[in-house]
Amino acid sequence: MSMKEYVKKNLTKEPPKDSNLKVGDTVNWANDYGIKWTHKIIGFNYNGWFQAEYKKFVHLDSDAFWFPHDHKTLTKIK
């Protein structure tokens, strides 16, 4: 499934309630080792056990676009 198909089928534009993020925003994401990547937000997903268990809702335009990120670990670039 392509990223475009995945976005259309699985994601919403509604951001987390306690977040200032929106679709199209450019953000930095850092892994556990402090290495940062810059990506754009492609959508949000609140359905599924993974989202409920880990509170990760934000999808980025990365190679793993299907893997959600915690909005609290993202830094919006102005």
mmCIF file of the N, C-alpha and C atoms, coordinates in Angstrom:
data_MODEL
# 
_entry.id   MODEL 
# 
loop_
_atom_site.group_PDB 
_atom_site.id 
_atom_site.type_symbol 
_atom_site.label_atom_id 
_atom_site.label_alt_id 
_atom_site.label_comp_id 
_atom_site.label_asym_id 
_atom_site.label_entity_id 
_atom_site.label_seq_id 
_atom_site.pdbx_PDB_ins_code 
_atom_site.Cartn_x 
_atom_site.Cartn_y 
_atom_site.Cartn_z 
_atom_site.occupancy 
_atom_site.B_iso_or_equiv 
_atom_site.pdbx_formal_charge 
_atom_site.auth_seq_id 
_atom_site.auth_comp_id 
_atom_site.auth_asym_id 
_atom_site.auth_atom_id 
_atom_site.pdbx_PDB_model_num 
ATOM 1   N N  . MET A 1 1  ? 0.852  -1.175 0.000  1.00 0.00 ? 1  MET A N  1 
ATOM 2   C CA . MET A 1 1  ? 0.000  0.000  0.000  1.00 0.00 ? 1  MET A CA 1 
ATOM 3   C C  . MET A 1 1  ? 0.899  1.240  0.000  1.00 0.00 ? 1  MET A C  1 
ATOM 4   N N  . SER A 1 2  ? 0.590  2.173  -0.850 1.00 0.00 ? 2  SER A N  1 
ATOM 5   C CA . SER A 1 2  ? 1.369  3.411  -0.917 1.00 0.00 ? 2  SER A CA 1 
ATOM 6   C C  . SER A 1 2  ? 1.009  4.337  0.253  1.00 0.00 ? 2  SER A C  1 
ATOM 7   N N  . MET A 1 3  ? 1.864  5.330  0.491  1.00 0.00 ? 3  MET A N  1 
ATOM 8   C CA . MET A 1 3  ? 1.597  6.291  1.559  1.00 0.00 ? 3  MET A CA 1 
ATOM 9   C C  . MET A 1 3  ? 0.282  7.019  1.296  1.00 0.00 ? 3  MET A C  1 
ATOM 10  N N  . LYS A 1 4  ? 0.052  7.409  0.070  1.00 0.00 ? 4  LYS A N  1 
ATOM 11  C CA . LYS A 1 4  ? -1.175 8.131  -0.273 1.00 0.00 ? 4  LYS A CA 1 
ATOM 12  C C  . LYS A 1 4  ? -2.416 7.288  0.021  1.00 0.00 ? 4  LYS A C  1 
ATOM 13  N N  . GLU A 1 5  ? -2.367 6.015  -0.343 1.00 0.00 ? 5  GLU A N  1 
ATOM 14  C CA . GLU A 1 5  ? -3.492 5.117  -0.062 1.00 0.00 ? 5  GLU A CA 1 
ATOM 15  C C  . GLU A 1 5  ? -3.681 4.924  1.449  1.00 0.00 ? 5  GLU A C  1 
ATOM 16  N N  . TYR A 1 6  ? -2.569 4.791  2.170  1.00 0.00 ? 6  TYR A N  1 
ATOM 17  C CA . TYR A 1 6  ? -2.630 4.601  3.617  1.00 0.00 ? 6  TYR A CA 1 
ATOM 18  C C  . TYR A 1 6  ? -3.266 5.809  4.303  1.00 0.00 ? 6  TYR A C  1 
ATOM 19  N N  . VAL A 1 7  ? -2.852 7.011  3.884  1.00 0.00 ? 7  VAL A N  1 
ATOM 20  C CA . VAL A 1 7  ? -3.405 8.239  4.459  1.00 0.00 ? 7  VAL A CA 1 
ATOM 21  C C  . VAL A 1 7  ? -4.909 8.291  4.229  1.00 0.00 ? 7  VAL A C  1 
ATOM 22  N N  . LYS A 1 8  ? -5.328 8.039  3.007  1.00 0.00 ? 8  LYS A N  1 
ATOM 23  C CA . LYS A 1 8  ? -6.749 8.115  2.669  1.00 0.00 ? 8  LYS A CA 1 
ATOM 24  C C  . LYS A 1 8  ? -7.578 7.091  3.437  1.00 0.00 ? 8  LYS A C  1 
ATOM 25  N N  . LYS A 1 9  ? -7.053 5.892  3.596  1.00 0.00 ? 9  LYS A N  1 
ATOM 26  C CA . LYS A 1 9  ? -7.806 4.806  4.219  1.00 0.00 ? 9  LYS A CA 1 
ATOM 27  C C  . LYS A 1 9  ? -7.774 4.839  5.753  1.00 0.00 ? 9  LYS A C  1 
ATOM 28  N N  . ASN A 1 10 ? -6.672 5.299  6.357  1.00 0.00 ? 10 ASN A N  1 
ATOM 29  C CA . ASN A 1 10 ? -6.486 5.107  7.792  1.00 0.00 ? 10 ASN A CA 1 
ATOM 30  C C  . ASN A 1 10 ? -6.339 6.354  8.652  1.00 0.00 ? 10 ASN A C  1 
ATOM 31  N N  . LEU A 1 11 ? -6.044 7.492  8.066  1.00 0.00 ? 11 LEU A N  1 
ATOM 32  C CA . LEU A 1 11 ? -5.698 8.659  8.879  1.00 0.00 ? 11 LEU A CA 1 
ATOM 33  C C  . LEU A 1 11 ? -6.753 9.757  8.828  1.00 0.00 ? 11 LEU A C  1 
ATOM 34  N N  . THR A 1 12 ? -6.723 10.599 9.849  1.00 0.00 ? 12 THR A N  1 
ATOM 35  C CA . THR A 1 12 ? -7.606 11.756 9.943  1.00 0.00 ? 12 THR A CA 1 
ATOM 36  C C  . THR A 1 12 ? -6.741 13.016 10.058 1.00 0.00 ? 12 THR A C  1 
ATOM 37  N N  . LYS A 1 13 ? -7.336 14.160 9.830  1.00 0.00 ? 13 LYS A N  1 
ATOM 38  C CA . LYS A 1 13 ? -6.624 15.435 9.973  1.00 0.00 ? 13 LYS A CA 1 
ATOM 39  C C  . LYS A 1 13 ? -6.777 16.022 11.370 1.00 0.00 ? 13 LYS A C  1 
ATOM 40  N N  . GLU A 1 14 ? -7.564 15.382 12.222 1.00 0.00 ? 14 GLU A N  1 
ATOM 41  C CA . GLU A 1 14 ? -7.836 15.878 13.577 1.00 0.00 ? 14 GLU A CA 1 
ATOM 42  C C  . GLU A 1 14 ? -6.650 15.608 14.502 1.00 0.00 ? 14 GLU A C  1 
ATOM 43  N N  . PRO A 1 15 ? -5.951 16.664 14.971 1.00 0.00 ? 15 PRO A N  1 
ATOM 44  C CA . PRO A 1 15 ? -4.778 16.470 15.836 1.00 0.00 ? 15 PRO A CA 1 
ATOM 45  C C  . PRO A 1 15 ? -5.163 16.088 17.264 1.00 0.00 ? 15 PRO A C  1 
ATOM 46  N N  . PRO A 1 16 ? -4.191 15.586 18.042 1.00 0.00 ? 16 PRO A N  1 
ATOM 47  C CA . PRO A 1 16 ? -4.464 15.302 19.457 1.00 0.00 ? 16 PRO A CA 1 
ATOM 48  C C  . PRO A 1 16 ? -4.949 16.561 20.169 1.00 0.00 ? 16 PRO A C  1 
ATOM 49  N N  . LYS A 1 17 ? -5.806 16.395 21.161 1.00 0.00 ? 17 LYS A N  1 
ATOM 50  C CA . LYS A 1 17 ? -6.431 17.532 21.846 1.00 0.00 ? 17 LYS A CA 1 
ATOM 51  C C  . LYS A 1 17 ? -5.438 18.456 22.523 1.00 0.00 ? 17 LYS A C  1 
ATOM 52  N N  . ASP A 1 18 ? -4.373 17.935 23.085 1.00 0.00 ? 18 ASP A N  1 
ATOM 53  C CA . ASP A 1 18 ? -3.405 18.770 23.803 1.00 0.00 ? 18 ASP A CA 1 
ATOM 54  C C  . ASP A 1 18 ? -2.173 19.074 22.954 1.00 0.00 ? 18 ASP A C  1 
ATOM 55  N N  . SER A 1 19 ? -2.404 19.299 21.654 1.00 0.00 ? 19 SER A N  1 
ATOM 56  C CA . SER A 1 19 ? -1.304 19.500 20.722 1.00 0.00 ? 19 SER A CA 1 
ATOM 57  C C  . SER A 1 19 ? -1.575 20.695 19.808 1.00 0.00 ? 19 SER A C  1 
ATOM 58  N N  . ASN A 1 20 ? -0.497 21.337 19.364 1.00 0.00 ? 20 ASN A N  1 
ATOM 59  C CA . ASN A 1 20 ? -0.622 22.430 18.395 1.00 0.00 ? 20 ASN A CA 1 
ATOM 60  C C  . ASN A 1 20 ? -0.203 21.973 17.000 1.00 0.00 ? 20 ASN A C  1 
ATOM 61  N N  . LEU A 1 21 ? -0.125 20.665 16.797 1.00 0.00 ? 21 LEU A N  1 
ATOM 62  C CA . LEU A 1 21 ? 0.308  20.110 15.516 1.00 0.00 ? 21 LEU A CA 1 
ATOM 63  C C  . LEU A 1 21 ? -0.870 19.995 14.555 1.00 0.00 ? 21 LEU A C  1 
ATOM 64  N N  . LYS A 1 22 ? -0.541 20.045 13.245 1.00 0.00 ? 22 LYS A N  1 
ATOM 65  C CA . LYS A 1 22 ? -1.571 19.824 12.223 1.00 0.00 ? 22 LYS A CA 1 
ATOM 66  C C  . LYS A 1 22 ? -0.919 19.169 11.006 1.00 0.00 ? 22 LYS A C  1 
ATOM 67  N N  . VAL A 1 23 ? -1.727 18.596 10.162 1.00 0.00 ? 23 VAL A N  1 
ATOM 68  C CA . VAL A 1 23 ? -1.246 17.960 8.943  1.00 0.00 ? 23 VAL A CA 1 
ATOM 69  C C  . VAL A 1 23 ? -0.484 18.991 8.116  1.00 0.00 ? 23 VAL A C  1 
ATOM 70  N N  . GLY A 1 24 ? 0.688  18.604 7.634  1.00 0.00 ? 24 GLY A N  1 
ATOM 71  C CA . GLY A 1 24 ? 1.514  19.489 6.827  1.00 0.00 ? 24 GLY A CA 1 
ATOM 72  C C  . GLY A 1 24 ? 2.612  20.182 7.611  1.00 0.00 ? 24 GLY A C  1 
ATOM 73  N N  . ASP A 1 25 ? 2.517  20.186 8.950  1.00 0.00 ? 25 ASP A N  1 
ATOM 74  C CA . ASP A 1 25 ? 3.569  20.789 9.771  1.00 0.00 ? 25 ASP A CA 1 
ATOM 75  C C  . ASP A 1 25 ? 4.876  20.027 9.603  1.00 0.00 ? 25 ASP A C  1 
ATOM 76  N N  . THR A 1 26 ? 5.971  20.755 9.625  1.00 0.00 ? 26 THR A N  1 
ATOM 77  C CA . THR A 1 26 ? 7.295  20.143 9.626  1.00 0.00 ? 26 THR A CA 1 
ATOM 78  C C  . THR A 1 26 ? 7.746  20.022 11.071 1.00 0.00 ? 26 THR A C  1 
ATOM 79  N N  . VAL A 1 27 ? 8.219  18.823 11.428 1.00 0.00 ? 27 VAL A N  1 
ATOM 80  C CA . VAL A 1 27 ? 8.615  18.547 12.808 1.00 0.00 ? 27 VAL A CA 1 
ATOM 81  C C  . VAL A 1 27 ? 9.956  17.827 12.847 1.00 0.00 ? 27 VAL A C  1 
ATOM 82  N N  . ASN A 1 28 ? 10.634 17.966 13.980 1.00 0.00 ? 28 ASN A N  1 
ATOM 83  C CA . ASN A 1 28 ? 11.806 17.151 14.262 1.00 0.00 ? 28 ASN A CA 1 
ATOM 84  C C  . ASN A 1 28 ? 11.378 16.035 15.187 1.00 0.00 ? 28 ASN A C  1 
ATOM 85  N N  . TRP A 1 29 ? 11.889 14.851 14.924 1.00 0.00 ? 29 TRP A N  1 
ATOM 86  C CA . TRP A 1 29 ? 11.681 13.708 15.786 1.00 0.00 ? 29 TRP A CA 1 
ATOM 87  C C  . TRP A 1 29 ? 13.047 13.168 16.158 1.00 0.00 ? 29 TRP A C  1 
ATOM 88  N N  . ALA A 1 30 ? 13.270 12.912 17.441 1.00 0.00 ? 30 ALA A N  1 
ATOM 89  C CA . ALA A 1 30 ? 14.549 12.371 17.907 1.00 0.00 ? 30 ALA A CA 1 
ATOM 90  C C  . ALA A 1 30 ? 14.335 10.970 18.459 1.00 0.00 ? 30 ALA A C  1 
ATOM 91  N N  . ASN A 1 31 ? 15.254 10.059 18.108 1.00 0.00 ? 31 ASN A N  1 
ATOM 92  C CA . ASN A 1 31 ? 15.151 8.707  18.654 1.00 0.00 ? 31 ASN A CA 1 
ATOM 93  C C  . ASN A 1 31 ? 15.776 8.663  20.050 1.00 0.00 ? 31 ASN A C  1 
ATOM 94  N N  . ASP A 1 32 ? 15.847 7.492  20.631 1.00 0.00 ? 32 ASP A N  1 
ATOM 95  C CA . ASP A 1 32 ? 16.359 7.335  21.993 1.00 0.00 ? 32 ASP A CA 1 
ATOM 96  C C  . ASP A 1 32 ? 17.840 7.710  22.126 1.00 0.00 ? 32 ASP A C  1 
ATOM 97  N N  . TYR A 1 33 ? 18.546 7.787  21.012 1.00 0.00 ? 33 TYR A N  1 
ATOM 98  C CA . TYR A 1 33 ? 19.967 8.144  21.021 1.00 0.00 ? 33 TYR A CA 1 
ATOM 99  C C  . TYR A 1 33 ? 20.202 9.622  20.713 1.00 0.00 ? 33 TYR A C  1 
ATOM 100 N N  . GLY A 1 34 ? 19.125 10.370 20.544 1.00 0.00 ? 34 GLY A N  1 
ATOM 101 C CA . GLY A 1 34 ? 19.229 11.801 20.292 1.00 0.00 ? 34 GLY A CA 1 
ATOM 102 C C  . GLY A 1 34 ? 19.430 12.177 18.831 1.00 0.00 ? 34 GLY A C  1 
ATOM 103 N N  . ILE A 1 35 ? 19.365 11.203 17.945 1.00 0.00 ? 35 ILE A N  1 
ATOM 104 C CA . ILE A 1 35 ? 19.505 11.491 16.517 1.00 0.00 ? 35 ILE A CA 1 
ATOM 105 C C  . ILE A 1 35 ? 18.186 12.042 16.013 1.00 0.00 ? 35 ILE A C  1 
ATOM 106 N N  . LYS A 1 36 ? 18.252 13.189 15.311 1.00 0.00 ? 36 LYS A N  1 
ATOM 107 C CA . LYS A 1 36 ? 17.032 13.867 14.863 1.00 0.00 ? 36 LYS A CA 1 
ATOM 108 C C  . LYS A 1 36 ? 16.792 13.682 13.375 1.00 0.00 ? 36 LYS A C  1 
ATOM 109 N N  . TRP A 1 37 ? 15.526 13.583 13.047 1.00 0.00 ? 37 TRP A N  1 
ATOM 110 C CA . TRP A 1 37 ? 15.066 13.552 11.663 1.00 0.00 ? 37 TRP A CA 1 
ATOM 111 C C  . TRP A 1 37 ? 14.000 14.616 11.495 1.00 0.00 ? 37 TRP A C  1 
ATOM 112 N N  . THR A 1 38 ? 13.917 15.159 10.314 1.00 0.00 ? 38 THR A N  1 
ATOM 113 C CA . THR A 1 38 ? 12.904 16.159 9.998  1.00 0.00 ? 38 THR A CA 1 
ATOM 114 C C  . THR A 1 38 ? 11.908 15.552 9.022  1.00 0.00 ? 38 THR A C  1 
ATOM 115 N N  . HIS A 1 39 ? 10.620 15.672 9.357  1.00 0.00 ? 39 HIS A N  1 
ATOM 116 C CA . HIS A 1 39 ? 9.541  15.114 8.536  1.00 0.00 ? 39 HIS A CA 1 
ATOM 117 C C  . HIS A 1 39 ? 8.330  16.027 8.564  1.00 0.00 ? 39 HIS A C  1 
ATOM 118 N N  . LYS A 1 40 ? 7.398  15.751 7.664  1.00 0.00 ? 40 LYS A N  1 
ATOM 119 C CA . LYS A 1 40 ? 6.102  16.436 7.662  1.00 0.00 ? 40 LYS A CA 1 
ATOM 120 C C  . LYS A 1 40 ? 5.049  15.482 8.213  1.00 0.00 ? 40 LYS A C  1 
ATOM 121 N N  . ILE A 1 41 ? 4.065  16.058 8.887  1.00 0.00 ? 41 ILE A N  1 
ATOM 122 C CA . ILE A 1 41 ? 2.950  15.269 9.424  1.00 0.00 ? 41 ILE A CA 1 
ATOM 123 C C  . ILE A 1 41 ? 1.981  14.968 8.281  1.00 0.00 ? 41 ILE A C  1 
ATOM 124 N N  . ILE A 1 42 ? 1.628  13.679 8.136  1.00 0.00 ? 42 ILE A N  1 
ATOM 125 C CA . ILE A 1 42 ? 0.696  13.273 7.078  1.00 0.00 ? 42 ILE A CA 1 
ATOM 126 C C  . ILE A 1 42 ? -0.691 12.955 7.619  1.00 0.00 ? 42 ILE A C  1 
ATOM 127 N N  . GLY A 1 43 ? -0.823 12.813 8.939  1.00 0.00 ? 43 GLY A N  1 
ATOM 128 C CA . GLY A 1 43 ? -2.134 12.536 9.510  1.00 0.00 ? 43 GLY A CA 1 
ATOM 129 C C  . GLY A 1 43 ? -2.040 11.955 10.903 1.00 0.00 ? 43 GLY A C  1 
ATOM 130 N N  . PHE A 1 44 ? -3.206 11.636 11.438 1.00 0.00 ? 44 PHE A N  1 
ATOM 131 C CA . PHE A 1 44 ? -3.326 11.133 12.803 1.00 0.00 ? 44 PHE A CA 1 
ATOM 132 C C  . PHE A 1 44 ? -4.228 9.914  12.801 1.00 0.00 ? 44 PHE A C  1 
ATOM 133 N N  . ASN A 1 45 ? -3.975 8.993  13.727 1.00 0.00 ? 45 ASN A N  1 
ATOM 134 C CA . ASN A 1 45 ? -4.790 7.786  13.839 1.00 0.00 ? 45 ASN A CA 1 
ATOM 135 C C  . ASN A 1 45 ? -4.995 7.477  15.315 1.00 0.00 ? 45 ASN A C  1 
ATOM 136 N N  . TYR A 1 46 ? -6.237 7.335  15.726 1.00 0.00 ? 46 TYR A N  1 
ATOM 137 C CA . TYR A 1 46 ? -6.572 7.070  17.129 1.00 0.00 ? 46 TYR A CA 1 
ATOM 138 C C  . TYR A 1 46 ? -7.180 5.681  17.317 1.00 0.00 ? 46 TYR A C  1 
ATOM 139 N N  . ASN A 1 47 ? -7.296 4.914  16.255 1.00 0.00 ? 47 ASN A N  1 
ATOM 140 C CA . ASN A 1 47 ? -7.937 3.595  16.316 1.00 0.00 ? 47 ASN A CA 1 
ATOM 141 C C  . ASN A 1 47 ? -6.896 2.494  16.409 1.00 0.00 ? 47 ASN A C  1 
ATOM 142 N N  . GLY A 1 48 ? -7.176 1.518  17.212 1.00 0.00 ? 48 GLY A N  1 
ATOM 143 C CA . GLY A 1 48 ? -6.304 0.354  17.286 1.00 0.00 ? 48 GLY A CA 1 
ATOM 144 C C  . GLY A 1 48 ? -5.667 0.174  18.647 1.00 0.00 ? 48 GLY A C  1 
ATOM 145 N N  . TRP A 1 49 ? -5.219 -1.026 18.895 1.00 0.00 ? 49 TRP A N  1 
ATOM 146 C CA . TRP A 1 49 ? -4.635 -1.358 20.203 1.00 0.00 ? 49 TRP A CA 1 
ATOM 147 C C  . TRP A 1 49 ? -3.332 -0.606 20.436 1.00 0.00 ? 49 TRP A C  1 
ATOM 148 N N  . PHE A 1 50 ? -2.525 -0.416 19.383 1.00 0.00 ? 50 PHE A N  1 
ATOM 149 C CA . PHE A 1 50 ? -1.230 0.245  19.548 1.00 0.00 ? 50 PHE A CA 1 
ATOM 150 C C  . PHE A 1 50 ? -1.409 1.691  20.000 1.00 0.00 ? 50 PHE A C  1 
ATOM 151 N N  . GLN A 1 51 ? -2.343 2.380  19.391 1.00 0.00 ? 51 GLN A N  1 
ATOM 152 C CA . GLN A 1 51 ? -2.608 3.763  19.758 1.00 0.00 ? 51 GLN A CA 1 
ATOM 153 C C  . GLN A 1 51 ? -3.137 3.838  21.192 1.00 0.00 ? 51 GLN A C  1 
ATOM 154 N N  . ALA A 1 52 ? -4.033 2.957  21.551 1.00 0.00 ? 52 ALA A N  1 
ATOM 155 C CA . ALA A 1 52 ? -4.595 2.948  22.905 1.00 0.00 ? 52 ALA A CA 1 
ATOM 156 C C  . ALA A 1 52 ? -3.539 2.611  23.948 1.00 0.00 ? 52 ALA A C  1 
ATOM 157 N N  . GLU A 1 53 ? -2.681 1.650  23.638 1.00 0.00 ? 53 GLU A N  1 
ATOM 158 C CA . GLU A 1 53 ? -1.662 1.193  24.591 1.00 0.00 ? 53 GLU A CA 1 
ATOM 159 C C  . GLU A 1 53 ? -0.519 2.181  24.753 1.00 0.00 ? 53 GLU A C  1 
ATOM 160 N N  . TYR A 1 54 ? -0.031 2.737  23.642 1.00 0.00 ? 54 TYR A N  1 
ATOM 161 C CA . TYR A 1 54 ? 1.189  3.551  23.681 1.00 0.00 ? 54 TYR A CA 1 
ATOM 162 C C  . TYR A 1 54 ? 0.968  5.042  23.478 1.00 0.00 ? 54 TYR A C  1 
ATOM 163 N N  . LYS A 1 55 ? -0.244 5.454  23.200 1.00 0.00 ? 55 LYS A N  1 
ATOM 164 C CA . LYS A 1 55 ? -0.581 6.873  23.023 1.00 0.00 ? 55 LYS A CA 1 
ATOM 165 C C  . LYS A 1 55 ? 0.255  7.528  21.918 1.00 0.00 ? 55 LYS A C  1 
ATOM 166 N N  . LYS A 1 56 ? 0.440  6.802  20.828 1.00 0.00 ? 56 LYS A N  1 
ATOM 167 C CA . LYS A 1 56 ? 1.169  7.322  19.672 1.00 0.00 ? 56 LYS A CA 1 
ATOM 168 C C  . LYS A 1 56 ? 0.168  7.480  18.535 1.00 0.00 ? 56 LYS A C  1 
ATOM 169 N N  . PHE A 1 57 ? 0.001  8.707  18.068 1.00 0.00 ? 57 PHE A N  1 
ATOM 170 C CA . PHE A 1 57 ? -1.063 9.012  17.109 1.00 0.00 ? 57 PHE A CA 1 
ATOM 171 C C  . PHE A 1 57 ? -0.587 9.666  15.812 1.00 0.00 ? 57 PHE A C  1 
ATOM 172 N N  . VAL A 1 58 ? 0.611  10.246 15.794 1.00 0.00 ? 58 VAL A N  1 
ATOM 173 C CA . VAL A 1 58 ? 1.060  11.088 14.686 1.00 0.00 ? 58 VAL A CA 1 
ATOM 174 C C  . VAL A 1 58 ? 1.839  10.259 13.660 1.00 0.00 ? 58 VAL A C  1 
ATOM 175 N N  . HIS A 1 59 ? 1.448  10.397 12.399 1.00 0.00 ? 59 HIS A N  1 
ATOM 176 C CA . HIS A 1 59 ? 2.139  9.702  11.313 1.00 0.00 ? 59 HIS A CA 1 
ATOM 177 C C  . HIS A 1 59 ? 2.932  10.720 10.499 1.00 0.00 ? 59 HIS A C  1 
ATOM 178 N N  . LEU A 1 60 ? 4.166  10.333 10.154 1.00 0.00 ? 60 LEU A N  1 
ATOM 179 C CA . LEU A 1 60 ? 5.089  11.216 9.438  1.00 0.00 ? 60 LEU A CA 1 
ATOM 180 C C  . LEU A 1 60 ? 5.392  10.667 8.047  1.00 0.00 ? 60 LEU A C  1 
ATOM 181 N N  . ASP A 1 61 ? 5.892  11.520 7.188  1.00 0.00 ? 61 ASP A N  1 
ATOM 182 C CA . ASP A 1 61 ? 6.233  11.130 5.815  1.00 0.00 ? 61 ASP A CA 1 
ATOM 183 C C  . ASP A 1 61 ? 7.602  10.449 5.760  1.00 0.00 ? 61 ASP A C  1 
ATOM 184 N N  . SER A 1 62 ? 7.775  9.428  6.553  1.00 0.00 ? 62 SER A N  1 
ATOM 185 C CA . SER A 1 62 ? 9.036  8.690  6.610  1.00 0.00 ? 62 SER A CA 1 
ATOM 186 C C  . SER A 1 62 ? 8.897  7.374  5.855  1.00 0.00 ? 62 SER A C  1 
ATOM 187 N N  . ASP A 1 63 ? 9.974  6.605  5.820  1.00 0.00 ? 63 ASP A N  1 
ATOM 188 C CA . ASP A 1 63 ? 9.904  5.279  5.203  1.00 0.00 ? 63 ASP A CA 1 
ATOM 189 C C  . ASP A 1 63 ? 8.923  4.381  5.940  1.00 0.00 ? 63 ASP A C  1 
ATOM 190 N N  . ALA A 1 64 ? 8.719  4.637  7.229  1.00 0.00 ? 64 ALA A N  1 
ATOM 191 C CA . ALA A 1 64 ? 7.776  3.873  8.046  1.00 0.00 ? 64 ALA A CA 1 
ATOM 192 C C  . ALA A 1 64 ? 6.547  4.738  8.362  1.00 0.00 ? 64 ALA A C  1 
ATOM 193 N N  . PHE A 1 65 ? 5.909  5.256  7.317  1.00 0.00 ? 65 PHE A N  1 
ATOM 194 C CA . PHE A 1 65 ? 4.770  6.166  7.478  1.00 0.00 ? 65 PHE A CA 1 
ATOM 195 C C  . PHE A 1 65 ? 3.628  5.516  8.251  1.00 0.00 ? 65 PHE A C  1 
ATOM 196 N N  . TRP A 1 66 ? 3.557  4.206  8.258  1.00 0.00 ? 66 TRP A N  1 
ATOM 197 C CA . TRP A 1 66 ? 2.506  3.458  8.956  1.00 0.00 ? 66 TRP A CA 1 
ATOM 198 C C  . TRP A 1 66 ? 2.740  3.399  10.462 1.00 0.00 ? 66 TRP A C  1 
ATOM 199 N N  . PHE A 1 67 ? 3.950  3.769  10.927 1.00 0.00 ? 67 PHE A N  1 
ATOM 200 C CA . PHE A 1 67 ? 4.284  3.693  12.353 1.00 0.00 ? 67 PHE A CA 1 
ATOM 201 C C  . PHE A 1 67 ? 4.009  5.032  13.024 1.00 0.00 ? 67 PHE A C  1 
ATOM 202 N N  . PRO A 1 68 ? 3.123  5.072  14.043 1.00 0.00 ? 68 PRO A N  1 
ATOM 203 C CA . PRO A 1 68 ? 2.785  6.336  14.697 1.00 0.00 ? 68 PRO A CA 1 
ATOM 204 C C  . PRO A 1 68 ? 3.839  6.781  15.708 1.00 0.00 ? 68 PRO A C  1 
ATOM 205 N N  . HIS A 1 69 ? 3.868  8.088  15.954 1.00 0.00 ? 69 HIS A N  1 
ATOM 206 C CA . HIS A 1 69 ? 4.786  8.686  16.922 1.00 0.00 ? 69 HIS A CA 1 
ATOM 207 C C  . HIS A 1 69 ? 3.994  9.417  18.004 1.00 0.00 ? 69 HIS A C  1 
ATOM 208 N N  . ASP A 1 70 ? 4.603  9.537  19.158 1.00 0.00 ? 70 ASP A N  1 
ATOM 209 C CA . ASP A 1 70 ? 4.011  10.272 20.269 1.00 0.00 ? 70 ASP A CA 1 
ATOM 210 C C  . ASP A 1 70 ? 4.150  11.768 19.981 1.00 0.00 ? 70 ASP A C  1 
ATOM 211 N N  . HIS A 1 71 ? 3.043  12.497 19.993 1.00 0.00 ? 71 HIS A N  1 
ATOM 212 C CA . HIS A 1 71 ? 3.096  13.923 19.671 1.00 0.00 ? 71 HIS A CA 1 
ATOM 213 C C  . HIS A 1 71 ? 3.957  14.707 20.663 1.00 0.00 ? 71 HIS A C  1 
ATOM 214 N N  . LYS A 1 72 ? 4.170  14.163 21.838 1.00 0.00 ? 72 LYS A N  1 
ATOM 215 C CA . LYS A 1 72 ? 4.983  14.862 22.841 1.00 0.00 ? 72 LYS A CA 1 
ATOM 216 C C  . LYS A 1 72 ? 6.483  14.732 22.569 1.00 0.00 ? 72 LYS A C  1 
ATOM 217 N N  . THR A 1 73 ? 6.869  13.866 21.637 1.00 0.00 ? 73 THR A N  1 
ATOM 218 C CA . THR A 1 73 ? 8.281  13.710 21.283 1.00 0.00 ? 73 THR A CA 1 
ATOM 219 C C  . THR A 1 73 ? 8.648  14.467 20.012 1.00 0.00 ? 73 THR A C  1 
ATOM 220 N N  . LEU A 1 74 ? 7.692  15.190 19.453 1.00 0.00 ? 74 LEU A N  1 
ATOM 221 C CA . LEU A 1 74 ? 7.929  15.943 18.221 1.00 0.00 ? 74 LEU A CA 1 
ATOM 222 C C  . LEU A 1 74 ? 8.090  17.418 18.524 1.00 0.00 ? 74 LEU A C  1 
ATOM 223 N N  . THR A 1 75 ? 9.007  18.055 17.809 1.00 0.00 ? 75 THR A N  1 
ATOM 224 C CA . THR A 1 75 ? 9.225  19.487 17.950 1.00 0.00 ? 75 THR A CA 1 
ATOM 225 C C  . THR A 1 75 ? 8.846  20.159 16.643 1.00 0.00 ? 75 THR A C  1 
ATOM 226 N N  . LYS A 1 76 ? 7.869  21.036 16.702 1.00 0.00 ? 76 LYS A N  1 
ATOM 227 C CA . LYS A 1 76 ? 7.404  21.739 15.509 1.00 0.00 ? 76 LYS A CA 1 
ATOM 228 C C  . LYS A 1 76 ? 8.449  22.761 15.073 1.00 0.00 ? 76 LYS A C  1 
ATOM 229 N N  . ILE A 1 77 ? 8.729  22.784 13.767 1.00 0.00 ? 77 ILE A N  1 
ATOM 230 C CA . ILE A 1 77 ? 9.669  23.744 13.201 1.00 0.00 ? 77 ILE A CA 1 
ATOM 231 C C  . ILE A 1 77 ? 8.867  24.911 12.622 1.00 0.00 ? 77 ILE A C  1 
ATOM 232 N N  . LYS A 1 78 ? 9.235  26.100 13.025 1.00 0.00 ? 78 LYS A N  1 
ATOM 233 C CA . LYS A 1 78 ? 8.479  27.284 12.585 1.00 0.00 ? 78 LYS A CA 1 
ATOM 234 C C  . LYS A 1 78 ? 8.995  27.821 11.292 1.00 0.00 ? 78 LYS A C  1 
# 
